[in-house]
Amino acid sequence: MKTKAFIFDLDGVIVDTAKYHFLAWQKLAVSLGITFTHEDNEQLKGVSRVRSLELILGLGNVEATEAQKEEWLVQKNEDYLGYINKMDDSEILPDVMKVLNFLKENNQPIILGSASKNARPILEKVNILHYFDDIVDGNDVSNAKPDPEVFLVGAKKANQTNENSIVFEDSVAGVQAANVAGMISVGIGEASVLNEAKYNFNDFTEISEEFLLELINQ
């Protein structure tokens, strides 16, 4: 059997930490007198922390110094960490384990490719850190998606070419990054949103072993 690099985003693909980001951003926005809705939150998907803060401040036309921004970013992250500290393996999204187990049994390299700087602690909290052969997170790369840096580093760590790398992503920016890198993009989420992905599934319950074998043997 051939080997491919299977690269997974974290937030919204393996676990739903997006809801905790939303709650932490919303708490900050409210403290600044800014209304921040789920619709507003959509603009933050796959976007860096600094850019996210700028978008939120823009919603309320709030001017701030660099020092204030830095303080708010720290505050937001502390609130977010407070939420993820309470996570356990019940937070893993449906049938993610079925896919990870199948790939492990078939000796396929499994890589995490996430912008999150908290990827390792999250994987530890949900008890699946040992499934990953390597982790590329926000501490290892400087360019945010749709720049493909995180996936390019991931493929290298798996000793695979870009063409032999498969990326699972739930954000438009992430799918674009995989496509720019010449990798196979698998969108997890609404097909109408992730219409640039080569393949699309609402979630991992729709992914069969046959499909995974097809990806491996392509």
N, CA, C and O of each residue as an XYZ file, in Angstrom:
872
protein
N       0.843     -1.203      0.000
C       0.000      0.000      0.000
C       0.875      1.248      0.000
O       1.894      1.306      0.688
N       0.464      2.247     -0.781
C       1.206      3.511     -0.815
C       1.025      4.244      0.512
O       0.134      3.921      1.298
N       1.886      5.237      0.747
C       1.637      6.119      1.895
C       1.452      7.550      1.399
O       2.123      8.003      0.472
N       0.535      8.232      2.036
C       0.261      9.642      1.755
C       0.354     10.392      3.078
O       0.252      9.790      4.147
N       0.545     11.699      3.006
C       0.477     12.511      4.236
C      -0.971     12.934      4.430
O      -1.563     13.558      3.550
N      -1.537     12.599      5.573
C      -2.893     13.038      5.906
C      -2.780     14.179      6.910
O      -2.395     13.973      8.061
N      -3.122     15.386      6.457
C      -2.931     16.595      7.269
C      -4.294     17.126      7.713
O      -5.172     17.384      6.891
N      -4.450     17.283      9.014
C      -5.736     17.714      9.567
C      -5.623     19.091     10.214
O      -4.708     19.352     10.994
N      -6.560     19.958      9.879
C      -6.752     21.177     10.650
C      -7.348     20.748     11.998
O      -7.823     19.620     12.128
N      -7.327     21.613     12.975
C      -7.826     21.244     14.310
C      -9.229     21.794     14.572
O     -10.187     21.033     14.707
N      -9.338     23.109     14.643
C     -10.605     23.747     15.009
C     -11.674     23.488     13.949
O     -11.502     23.862     12.789
N     -12.766     22.857     14.341
C     -13.864     22.614     13.421
C     -13.706     21.350     12.598
O     -14.623     20.958     11.876
N     -12.540     20.704     12.701
C     -12.307     19.457     11.967
C     -12.223     18.295     12.950
O     -12.952     17.311     12.824
N     -11.329     18.416     13.931
C     -11.165     17.352     14.936
C     -11.992     17.648     16.182
O     -12.655     16.764     16.725
N     -11.946     18.877     16.617
C     -12.756     19.308     17.772
C     -13.411     20.639     17.430
O     -12.942     21.369     16.557
N     -14.491     20.941     18.121
C     -15.164     22.214     17.859
C     -14.739     23.243     18.900
O     -15.496     23.579     19.811
N     -13.508     23.737     18.744
C     -13.052     24.785     19.660
C     -13.501     26.157     19.178
O     -13.337     27.159     19.874
N     -14.076     26.188     17.963
C     -14.530     27.470     17.411
C     -15.518     28.151     18.349
O     -15.525     29.376     18.475
N     -16.358     27.341     19.011
C     -17.372     27.921     19.910
C     -16.702     28.640     21.083
O     -17.227     29.630     21.591
N     -15.539     28.134     21.508
C     -14.837     28.773     22.627
C     -14.156     30.066     22.189
O     -14.097     31.039     22.940
N     -13.640     30.055     20.949
C     -13.093     31.305     20.403
C     -14.202     32.356     20.355
O     -14.002     33.508     20.739
N     -15.366     31.937     19.878
C     -16.500     32.866     19.772
C     -16.854     33.455     21.140
O     -17.013     34.668     21.278
N     -16.975     32.584     22.153
C     -17.351     33.064     23.493
C     -16.314     34.032     24.057
O     -16.657     35.032     24.687
N     -15.028     33.717     23.817
C     -13.954     34.582     24.334
C     -13.929     35.927     23.594
O     -13.757     36.974     24.218
N     -14.100     35.899     22.271
C     -14.148     37.153     21.501
C     -15.378     37.968     21.887
O     -15.307     39.189     22.022
N     -16.502     37.282     22.063
C     -17.738     37.981     22.406
C     -17.612     38.680     23.763
O     -18.059     39.814     23.936
N     -16.997     37.985     24.714
C     -16.794     38.565     26.051
C     -15.966     39.846     25.950
O     -16.274     40.851     26.591
N     -14.910     39.793     25.136
C     -14.058     40.970     24.938
C     -14.841     42.091     24.257
O     -14.784     43.247     24.677
N     -15.577     41.731     23.196
C     -16.351     42.732     22.452
C     -17.343     43.446     23.374
O     -17.451     44.672     23.352
N     -18.063     42.668     24.182
C     -19.046     43.247     25.107
C     -18.369     44.213     26.076
O     -18.909     45.273     26.390
N     -17.177     43.833     26.549
C     -16.459     44.712     27.487
C     -16.051     46.027     26.839
O     -15.807     47.019     27.526
N     -15.977     46.028     25.482
C     -15.621     47.249     24.743
C     -16.868     47.946     24.175
O     -16.761     48.916     23.425
N     -18.059     47.430     24.551
C     -19.302     48.036     24.079
C     -19.625     47.716     22.626
O     -20.339     48.463     21.958
N     -19.088     46.589     22.140
C     -19.310     46.199     20.739
C     -20.233     44.981     20.690
O     -20.029     44.013     21.422
N     -21.246     45.033     19.826
C     -22.106     43.867     19.616
C     -21.395     42.913     18.662
O     -20.954     43.309     17.584
N     -21.290     41.653     19.073
C     -20.563     40.658     18.264
C     -21.420     39.400     18.152
O     -21.636     38.692     19.135
N     -21.910     39.129     16.923
C     -22.854     38.034     16.702
C     -22.170     36.824     16.055
O     -21.004     36.895     15.665
N     -22.910     35.716     15.947
C     -22.397     34.522     15.255
C     -22.077     34.850     13.798
O     -21.129     34.312     13.226
N     -22.885     35.748     13.197
C     -22.645     36.152     11.807
C     -21.305     36.896     11.706
O     -20.513     36.654     10.795
N     -21.072     37.805     12.658
C     -19.787     38.535     12.679
C     -18.630     37.547     12.816
O     -17.571     37.718     12.212
N     -18.857     36.519     13.617
C     -17.820     35.530     13.913
C     -17.372     34.773     12.661
O     -16.234     34.310     12.582
N     -18.277     34.649     11.681
C     -17.931     33.943     10.433
C     -16.730     34.585      9.737
O     -15.932     33.902      9.095
N     -16.616     35.907      9.875
C     -15.497     36.635      9.233
C     -14.146     36.280      9.862
O     -13.093     36.529      9.274
N     -14.190     35.692     11.067
C     -12.957     35.402     11.791
C     -12.398     34.009     11.490
O     -11.296     33.671     11.922
N     -13.159     33.208     10.752
C     -12.734     31.825     10.485
C     -11.418     31.785      9.724
O     -11.284     32.393      8.662
N     -10.454     31.069     10.274
C      -9.164     30.908      9.603
C      -8.317     32.162      9.569
O      -7.333     32.239      8.833
N      -8.708     33.157     10.377
C      -8.000     34.449     10.376
C      -7.132     34.557     11.631
O      -7.503     34.028     12.679
N      -5.993     35.228     11.543
C      -5.087     35.335     12.691
C      -5.737     36.112     13.840
O      -6.708     36.846     13.654
N      -5.167     35.924     15.029
C      -5.679     36.582     16.233
C      -5.661     38.117     16.101
O      -6.628     38.801     16.437
N      -4.536     38.623     15.604
C      -4.372     40.082     15.472
C      -5.405     40.652     14.498
O      -6.039     41.673     14.766
N      -5.556     39.966     13.362
C      -6.527     40.419     12.350
C      -7.960     40.300     12.890
O      -8.803     41.153     12.613
N      -8.227     39.246     13.654
C      -9.556     39.063     14.255
C      -9.909     40.248     15.151
O     -11.021     40.774     15.102
N      -8.935     40.659     15.974
C      -9.170     41.792     16.873
C      -9.457     43.061     16.063
O     -10.350     43.836     16.404
N      -8.691     43.260     14.993
C      -8.900     44.452     14.155
C     -10.311     44.462     13.559
O     -10.957     45.508     13.494
N     -10.778     43.301     13.129
C     -12.129     43.204     12.554
C     -13.186     43.546     13.601
O     -14.161     44.238     13.308
N     -12.985     43.053     14.825
C     -13.944     43.325     15.907
C     -13.937     44.817     16.269
O     -14.996     45.421     16.442
N     -12.754     45.398     16.379
C     -12.655     46.834     16.694
C     -13.322     47.656     15.579
O     -13.940     48.690     15.834
N     -13.181     47.169     14.339
C     -13.812     47.843     13.197
C     -15.331     47.838     13.302
O     -15.991     48.798     12.904
N     -15.880     46.755     13.838
C     -17.345     46.660     14.005
C     -17.872     47.774     14.908
O     -18.972     48.287     14.707
N     -17.061     48.138     15.909
C     -17.511     49.164     16.856
C     -16.835     50.506     16.636
O     -16.977     51.422     17.446
N     -16.090     50.620     15.521
C     -15.306     51.845     15.255
C     -14.480     52.258     16.468
O     -14.405     53.437     16.817
N     -13.856     51.256     17.108
C     -13.050     51.530     18.311
C     -11.588     51.719     17.915
O     -10.987     50.859     17.272
N     -11.035     52.850     18.309
C      -9.605     53.129     18.078
C      -8.833     52.614     19.291
O      -9.325     52.697     20.417
N      -7.631     52.085     19.072
C      -6.848     51.580     20.200
C      -5.357     51.698     19.916
O      -4.929     51.690     18.762
N      -4.571     51.809     20.987
C      -3.111     51.820     20.842
C      -2.633     50.375     20.705
O      -3.368     49.433     20.999
N      -1.398     50.220     20.256
C      -0.826     48.861     20.129
C      -0.791     48.176     21.507
O      -1.025     46.973     21.618
N      -0.496     48.959     22.546
C      -0.423     48.395     23.901
C      -1.791     47.871     24.350
O      -1.891     46.798     24.945
N      -2.838     48.640     24.057
C      -4.201     48.192     24.403
C      -4.555     46.915     23.653
O      -5.108     45.975     24.225
N      -4.227     46.897     22.358
C      -4.528     45.716     21.536
C      -3.834     44.481     22.118
O      -4.425     43.406     22.219
N      -2.580     44.663     22.491
C      -1.801     43.551     23.050
C      -2.461     43.024     24.325
O      -2.570     41.816     24.536
N      -2.892     43.953     25.159
C      -3.545     43.600     26.430
C      -4.844     42.820     26.167
O      -5.128     41.830     26.843
N      -5.620     43.270     25.190
C      -6.891     42.614     24.869
C      -6.668     41.221     24.293
O      -7.430     40.294     24.566
N      -5.596     41.084     23.479
C      -5.290     39.762     22.907
C      -4.926     38.765     24.001
O      -5.323     37.601     23.957
N      -4.167     39.239     24.978
C      -3.789     38.376     26.116
C      -5.037     37.978     26.891
O      -5.213     36.815     27.256
N      -5.893     38.951     27.136
C      -7.142     38.730     27.881
C      -8.024     37.702     27.159
O      -8.554     36.779     27.777
N      -8.169     37.882     25.834
C      -8.990     36.953     25.045
C      -8.420     35.547     25.137
O      -9.164     34.583     25.315
N      -7.099     35.425     25.017
C      -6.478     34.101     25.039
C      -6.641     33.429     26.400
O      -6.846     32.218     26.475
N      -6.551     34.211     27.472
C      -6.726     33.646     28.813
C      -8.150     33.112     28.996
O      -8.356     32.051     29.584
N      -9.124     33.863     28.483
C     -10.520     33.402     28.552
C     -10.698     32.117     27.745
O     -11.355     31.175     28.187
N     -10.099     32.100     26.553
C     -10.183     30.917     25.685
C      -9.551     29.694     26.358
O     -10.122     28.604     26.350
N      -8.369     29.892     26.935
C      -7.686     28.784     27.616
C      -8.500     28.262     28.792
O      -8.483     27.070     29.100
N      -9.214     29.176     29.442
C     -10.094     28.778     30.541
C     -11.157     27.789     30.066
O     -11.501     26.841     30.771
N     -11.672     28.028     28.853
C     -12.666     27.108     28.281
C     -12.028     25.770     27.894
O     -12.560     24.708     28.214
N     -10.877     25.830     27.199
C     -10.317     24.558     26.703
C      -9.720     23.703     27.825
O      -9.551     22.495     27.660
N      -9.404     24.323     28.954
C      -8.907     23.538     30.090
C      -9.943     22.550     30.597
O      -9.607     21.574     31.268
N     -11.205     22.806     30.274
C     -12.291     21.929     30.744
C     -12.655     20.862     29.715
O     -13.562     20.063     29.948
N     -11.944     20.840     28.561
C     -12.273     19.889     27.499
C     -11.893     18.459     27.877
O     -10.986     18.234     28.677
N     -12.611     17.490     27.280
C     -12.204     16.084     27.378
C     -12.547     15.389     26.054
O     -12.983     16.042     25.106
N     -12.351     14.061     25.989
C     -12.499     13.392     24.689
C     -13.938     13.352     24.164
O     -14.173     12.941     23.027
N     -14.897     13.778     24.989
C     -16.277     13.860     24.483
C     -16.417     14.992     23.462
O     -17.421     15.075     22.754
N     -15.408     15.858     23.392
C     -15.444     17.011     22.463
C     -14.961     16.666     21.052
O     -15.072     17.484     20.139
N     -14.421     15.444     20.873
C     -13.968     15.053     19.535
C     -15.195     14.906     18.637
O     -16.184     14.285     19.026
N     -15.127     15.472     17.452
C     -16.282     15.471     16.553
C     -16.593     14.052     16.046
O     -15.699     13.209     15.977
N     -17.863     13.790     15.691
C     -18.303     12.441     15.322
C     -17.458     11.778     14.234
O     -17.185     12.365     13.188
N     -17.056     10.546     14.511
C     -16.336      9.656     13.588
C     -14.933     10.112     13.196
O     -14.321      9.527     12.302
N     -14.421     11.141     13.851
C     -13.015     11.516     13.636
C     -12.134     10.333     14.041
O     -11.161     10.016     13.357
N     -12.480      9.684     15.157
C     -11.660      8.566     15.653
C     -11.678      7.389     14.675
O     -10.673      6.695     14.521
N     -12.802      7.165     14.025
C     -12.909      6.077     13.034
C     -11.867      6.301     11.924
O     -11.176      5.372     11.504
N     -11.775      7.552     11.465
C     -10.835      7.892     10.391
C      -9.391      7.802     10.886
O      -8.542      7.226     10.205
N      -9.104      8.365     12.064
C      -7.735      8.315     12.600
C      -7.291      6.870     12.827
O      -6.155      6.514     12.515
N      -8.180      6.039     13.367
C      -7.836      4.631     13.615
C      -7.542      3.893     12.315
O      -6.602      3.101     12.241
N      -8.353      4.159     11.287
C      -8.153      3.508      9.989
C      -6.786      3.894      9.403
O      -6.058      3.044      8.889
N      -6.456      5.171      9.489
C      -5.168      5.638      8.945
C      -4.003      5.048      9.736
O      -2.993      4.657      9.151
N      -4.136      4.982     11.047
C      -3.092      4.399     11.903
C      -2.870      2.929     11.543
O      -1.736      2.480     11.373
N      -3.978      2.189     11.430
C      -3.891      0.751     11.113
C      -3.221      0.521      9.762
O      -2.593     -0.515      9.541
N      -3.356      1.481      8.871
C      -2.773      1.349      7.534
C      -1.459      2.118      7.378
O      -1.005      2.386      6.265
N      -0.859      2.467      8.523
C       0.480      3.089      8.552
C       0.613      4.343      7.696
O       1.628      4.556      7.033
N      -0.431      5.168      7.725
C      -0.384      6.439      6.995
C       0.077      7.550      7.944
O      -0.425      7.644      9.064
N       1.028      8.395      7.512
C       1.450      9.502      8.372
C       0.290     10.463      8.651
O      -0.405     10.904      7.735
N       0.099     10.776      9.929
C      -0.971     11.693     10.342
C      -0.327     12.956     10.918
O       0.439     12.894     11.880
N      -0.646     14.083     10.321
C      -0.030     15.359     10.700
C      -1.117     16.351     11.095
O      -2.186     16.378     10.485
N      -0.851     17.152     12.095
C      -1.765     18.252     12.407
C      -1.223     19.520     11.762
O      -0.043     19.838     11.907
N      -2.080     20.242     11.051
C      -1.673     21.505     10.432
C      -2.652     22.593     10.829
O      -3.673     22.795     10.172
N      -2.335     23.291     11.908
C      -3.299     24.252     12.470
C      -2.637     25.575     12.803
O      -1.467     25.625     13.184
N      -3.408     26.652     12.651
C      -2.915     27.983     13.020
C      -2.916     28.165     14.536
O      -2.306     29.102     15.051
N      -3.595     27.274     15.244
C      -3.732     27.415     16.691
C      -2.394     27.272     17.400
O      -1.611     26.370     17.102
N      -2.142     28.180     18.349
C      -0.932     28.058     19.166
C      -1.197     27.138     20.355
O      -0.291     26.816     21.123
N      -2.461     26.720     20.491
C      -2.840     25.860     21.615
C      -3.131     24.430     21.161
O      -3.798     23.675     21.869
N      -2.629     24.057     19.977
C      -2.965     22.754     19.402
C      -2.547     21.600     20.314
O      -3.336     20.689     20.566
N      -1.310     21.639     20.808
C      -0.826     20.524     21.641
C      -1.654     20.349     22.912
O      -2.110     19.242     23.197
N      -1.861     21.443     23.697
C      -2.678     21.255     24.898
C      -4.089     20.743     24.605
O      -4.643     19.970     25.386
N      -4.670     21.170     23.484
C      -6.013     20.687     23.143
C      -5.980     19.186     22.850
O      -6.818     18.434     23.348
N      -5.010     18.754     22.039
C      -4.907     17.322     21.714
C      -4.639     16.489     22.962
O      -5.110     15.357     23.075
N      -3.884     17.051     23.890
C      -3.645     16.354     25.163
C      -4.932     16.235     25.959
O      -5.232     15.178     26.513
N      -5.693     17.325     26.016
C      -6.954     17.337     26.775
C      -7.926     16.284     26.266
O      -8.633     15.653     27.052
N      -7.962     16.091     24.935
C      -8.919     15.136     24.367
C      -8.277     13.760     24.120
O      -8.865     12.884     23.485
N      -7.051     13.601     24.643
C      -6.349     12.298     24.657
C      -6.036     11.692     23.291
O      -6.091     10.474     23.124
N      -5.707     12.539     22.312
C      -5.345     11.957     21.000
C      -3.999     12.476     20.473
O      -3.686     12.304     19.295
N      -3.218     13.102     21.332
C      -1.923     13.632     20.882
C      -1.066     12.528     20.248
O      -0.372     12.771     19.261
N      -1.117     11.321     20.813
C      -0.270     10.210     20.353
C      -0.642      9.697     18.952
O       0.125      8.945     18.351
N      -1.794     10.092     18.436
C      -2.176      9.677     17.087
C      -1.371     10.404     16.017
O      -1.245      9.922     14.891
N      -0.830     11.563     16.371
C      -0.186     12.423     15.370
C       1.318     12.175     15.303
O       2.024     12.215     16.311
N       1.786     11.917     14.072
C       3.217     11.697     13.868
C       3.990     13.001     13.986
O       5.168     13.012     14.346
N       3.321     14.081     13.684
C       3.957     15.395     13.830
C       2.889     16.469     13.922
O       1.754     16.286     13.483
N       3.282     17.597     14.507
C       2.342     18.707     14.679
C       2.985     19.982     14.150
O       4.106     20.331     14.519
N       2.258     20.664     13.283
C       2.685     21.989     12.818
C       1.586     22.940     13.265
O       0.440     22.823     12.830
N       1.936     23.882     14.133
C       0.915     24.797     14.659
C       1.375     26.241     14.561
O       2.392     26.538     13.933
N       0.637     27.116     15.171
C       0.926     28.548     15.098
C       2.271     28.947     15.676
O       2.747     30.057     15.442
N       2.896     28.030     16.444
C       4.229     28.318     16.984
C       5.326     28.036     15.951
O       6.456     28.502     16.093
N       4.981     27.272     14.914
C       5.986     26.834     13.935
C       5.978     27.641     12.642
O       6.954     27.617     11.892
N       4.894     28.351     12.377
C       4.787     29.072     11.103
C       4.429     30.537     11.341
O       3.854     30.896     12.369
N       4.781     31.366     10.371
C       4.504     32.797     10.547
C       3.417     33.302      9.612
O       2.865     34.382      9.822
N       3.105     32.521      8.574
C       2.098     32.968      7.600
C       0.768     32.259      7.807
O       0.715     31.032      7.889
N      -0.308     33.041      7.892
C      -1.647     32.470      8.094
C      -2.215     31.971      6.774
O      -1.858     32.477      5.711
N      -3.106     30.972      6.838
C      -3.837     30.525      5.658
C      -4.630     31.731      5.123
O      -5.100     32.534      5.929
N      -4.797     31.890      3.823
C      -4.574     30.945      2.731
C      -3.132     30.753      2.276
O      -2.899     30.064      1.282
N      -2.154     31.340      2.972
C      -0.765     30.978      2.672
C      -0.590     29.504      3.041
O      -1.017     29.091      4.119
N       0.028     28.702      2.168
C       0.094     27.257      2.416
C       1.210     26.802      3.360
O       1.428     25.601      3.520
N       1.919     27.747      3.988
C       3.112     27.394      4.784
C       2.877     26.226      5.745
O       3.678     25.293      5.795
N       1.786     26.276      6.504
C       1.536     25.244      7.531
C       1.442     23.850      6.901
O       1.899     22.873      7.494
N       0.856     23.752      5.711
C       0.703     22.454      5.044
C       2.001     22.026      4.361
O       2.315     20.836      4.314
N       2.756     22.994      3.831
C       4.044     22.682      3.194
C       5.002     22.090      4.228
O       5.700     21.114      3.952
N       5.028     22.690      5.421
C       5.884     22.180      6.507
C       5.404     20.789      6.929
O       6.212     19.899      7.193
N       4.077     20.614      6.990
C       3.500     19.326      7.372
C       3.883     18.212      6.415
O       4.247     17.119      6.848
N       3.803     18.480      5.110
C       4.171     17.475      4.101
C       5.639     17.094      4.234
O       5.999     15.922      4.133
N       6.492     18.109      4.464
C       7.928     17.854      4.644
C       8.173     16.937      5.833
O       8.961     15.994      5.755
N       7.484     17.229      6.941
C       7.666     16.425      8.153
C       7.241     14.969      7.925
O       7.762     14.052      8.560
N       6.287     14.775      7.009
C       5.818     13.419      6.703
C       6.638     12.776      5.579
O       6.367     11.649      5.165
N       7.645     13.510      5.092
C       8.467     13.050      3.967
C       7.631     12.704      2.739
O       7.886     11.710      2.060
N       6.638     13.531      2.467
C       5.773     13.313      1.307
C       5.784     14.553      0.417
O       6.007     15.672      0.880
N       5.539     14.324     -0.875
C       5.420     15.450     -1.799
C       4.059     16.117     -1.576
O       3.165     15.537     -0.960
N       3.919     17.321     -2.079
C       2.629     18.027     -1.988
C       1.523     17.230     -2.676
O       0.399     17.157     -2.179
N       1.852     16.628     -3.834
C       0.847     15.861     -4.598
C       0.346     14.660     -3.797
O      -0.778     14.197     -3.992
N       1.193     14.161     -2.892
C       0.827     13.000     -2.076
C       0.327     13.406     -0.691
O       0.391     12.622      0.255
N      -0.166     14.622     -0.583
C      -0.668     15.112      0.700
C      -2.149     15.442      0.597
O      -2.607     16.038     -0.378
N      -2.885     15.043      1.623
C      -4.337     15.237      1.661
C      -4.672     16.086      2.875
O      -4.256     15.775      3.991
N      -5.420     17.152      2.658
C      -5.712     18.109      3.728
C      -7.203     18.125      4.049
O      -8.040     18.245      3.155
N      -7.526     18.003      5.341
C      -8.919     18.097      5.808
C      -9.106     19.464      6.456
O      -8.428     19.793      7.430
N     -10.018     20.251      5.921
C     -10.177     21.649      6.335
C     -11.644     22.053      6.417
O     -12.474     21.559      5.653
N     -11.962     22.956      7.350
C     -13.342     23.446      7.441
C     -13.461     24.913      7.071
O     -14.560     25.467      7.095
N     -12.339     25.558      6.724
C     -12.417     26.982      6.380
C     -12.061     27.202      4.914
O     -11.300     26.436      4.323
N     -12.623     28.255      4.344
C     -12.334     28.613      2.952
C     -10.841     28.887      2.789
O     -10.223     28.435      1.825
N     -10.264     29.630      3.735
C      -8.830     29.966      3.663
C      -7.972     28.705      3.696
O      -6.954     28.619      3.009
N      -8.391     27.728      4.498
C      -7.643     26.475      4.610
C      -7.704     25.654      3.337
O      -6.699     25.090      2.906
N      -8.889     25.587      2.734
C      -9.053     24.870      1.468
C      -8.208     25.544      0.389
O      -7.540     24.870     -0.396
N      -8.240     26.869      0.355
C      -7.439     27.617     -0.625
C      -5.952     27.340     -0.433
O      -5.213     27.178     -1.404
N      -5.518     27.287      0.827
C      -4.102     27.015      1.124
C      -3.693     25.645      0.599
O      -2.622     25.493      0.012
N      -4.551     24.647      0.811
C      -4.255     23.293      0.324
C      -4.179     23.275     -1.197
O      -3.294     22.643     -1.774
N      -5.103     23.968     -1.837
C      -5.126     24.016     -3.306
C      -3.894     24.728     -3.868
O      -3.306     24.284     -4.854
N      -3.514     25.833     -3.232
C      -2.326     26.584     -3.674
C      -1.081     25.696     -3.591
O      -0.182     25.781     -4.426
N      -1.052     24.835     -2.553
C       0.105     23.944     -2.360
C       0.094     22.754     -3.313
O       1.051     21.981     -3.357
N      -0.994     22.605     -4.081
C      -1.084     21.463     -4.989
C      -1.436     20.175     -4.267
O      -1.107     19.086     -4.737
N      -2.105     20.295     -3.122
C      -2.517     19.138     -2.335
C      -3.981     18.816     -2.606
O      -4.700     19.621     -3.197
N      -4.421     17.635     -2.171
C      -5.829     17.250     -2.325
C      -6.601     17.836     -1.155
O      -6.312     17.529      0.002
N      -7.582     18.678     -1.452
C      -8.346     19.327     -0.377
C      -9.663     18.600     -0.128
O     -10.421     18.319     -1.057
N      -9.919     18.302      1.143
C     -11.176     17.681      1.549
C     -11.878     18.664      2.487
O     -11.429     18.892      3.610
N     -12.967     19.234      2.022
C     -13.706     20.210      2.827
C     -14.625     19.503      3.804
O     -15.363     18.591      3.431
N     -14.577     19.931      5.061
C     -15.475     19.387      6.094
C     -16.430     20.509      6.472
O     -16.050     21.446      7.175
N     -17.672     20.412      6.003
C     -18.632     21.485      6.246
C     -19.520     21.668      5.020
O     -19.588     20.798      4.152
N     -20.182     22.783      4.963
C     -21.143     23.026      3.882
C     -20.459     23.153      2.522
O     -19.546     23.958      2.336
N     -20.924     22.339      1.582
C     -20.340     22.342      0.233
C     -20.486     23.698     -0.445
O     -19.629     24.099     -1.232
N     -21.577     24.408     -0.139
C     -21.805     25.717     -0.767
C     -20.754     26.731     -0.319
O     -20.412     27.651     -1.061
N     -20.246     26.553      0.901
C     -19.216     27.459      1.429
C     -17.827     27.003      0.969
O     -16.997     27.813      0.554
N     -17.593     25.685      1.053
C     -16.261     25.141      0.741
C     -16.229     24.609     -0.691
O     -15.717     23.521     -0.953
N     -16.784     25.395     -1.606
C     -16.950     24.901     -2.979
C     -15.643     24.790     -3.758
O     -15.626     24.262     -4.870
N     -14.546     25.289     -3.178
C     -13.253     25.159     -3.872
C     -12.550     23.838     -3.525
O     -11.528     23.503     -4.124
N     -13.099     23.090     -2.559
C     -12.476     21.821     -2.155
C     -12.679     20.760     -3.231
O     -13.709     20.736     -3.905
N     -11.695     19.889     -3.385
C     -11.812     18.810     -4.380
C     -12.922     17.839     -3.973
O     -13.712     17.398     -4.807
N     -12.971     17.513     -2.674
C     -14.027     16.646     -2.144
C     -14.720     17.383     -1.004
O     -14.129     18.260     -0.374
N     -15.965     17.028     -0.742
C     -16.664     17.702      0.346
C     -17.577     16.761      1.116
O     -18.308     15.960      0.534
N     -17.517     16.878      2.451
C     -18.383     16.106      3.340
C     -18.877     17.032      4.437
O     -18.157     17.933      4.868
N     -20.091     16.813      4.884
C     -20.605     17.627      5.997
C     -19.815     17.370      7.274
O     -19.542     18.289      8.047
N     -19.450     16.098      7.484
C     -18.630     15.724      8.644
C     -18.028     14.343      8.390
O     -18.234     13.760      7.325
N     -17.289     13.824      9.359
C     -16.566     12.562      9.162
C     -17.477     11.338      9.125
O     -17.040     10.262      8.717
N     -18.733     11.480      9.544
C     -19.649     10.329      9.481
C     -19.911      9.947      8.018
O     -20.324      8.823      7.733
N     -19.672     10.878      7.103
C     -19.921     10.618      5.677
C     -18.691     10.046      4.961
O     -18.759      9.707      3.779
N     -17.567      9.940      5.682
C     -16.331      9.472      5.055
C     -16.174      7.966      5.265
O     -16.100      7.494      6.400
N     -16.126      7.222      4.167
C     -16.036      5.756      4.251
C     -14.582      5.291      4.167
O     -13.700      6.030      3.730
N     -14.356      4.054      4.593
C     -13.022      3.452      4.474
C     -12.653      3.317      3.000
O     -11.486      3.449      2.630
N     -13.656      3.054      2.162
C     -13.417      2.935      0.709
C     -12.850      4.241      0.161
O     -11.914      4.240     -0.639
N     -13.430      5.353      0.603
C     -12.943      6.659      0.137
C     -11.503      6.882      0.589
O     -10.677      7.365     -0.185
N     -11.199      6.533      1.837
C      -9.834      6.717      2.353
C      -8.838      5.836      1.574
O      -7.732      6.272      1.255
N      -9.241      4.610      1.279
C      -8.380      3.720      0.486
C      -8.133      4.287     -0.906
O      -7.031      4.205     -1.448
N      -9.189      4.864     -1.467
C      -9.094      5.489     -2.792
C      -8.059      6.620     -2.759
O      -7.238      6.749     -3.668
N      -8.109      7.441     -1.694
C      -7.141      8.540     -1.537
C      -5.711      7.992     -1.424
O      -4.778      8.522     -2.027
N      -5.567      6.927     -0.642
C      -4.227      6.350     -0.430
C      -3.660      5.798     -1.751
O      -2.481      5.974     -2.056
N      -4.517      5.138     -2.514
C      -4.047      4.442     -3.710
C      -4.024      5.284     -4.988
O      -3.574      4.818     -6.034
N      -4.509      6.519     -4.899
C      -4.536      7.403     -6.069
C      -3.135      7.610     -6.628
O      -2.964      8.326     -7.615
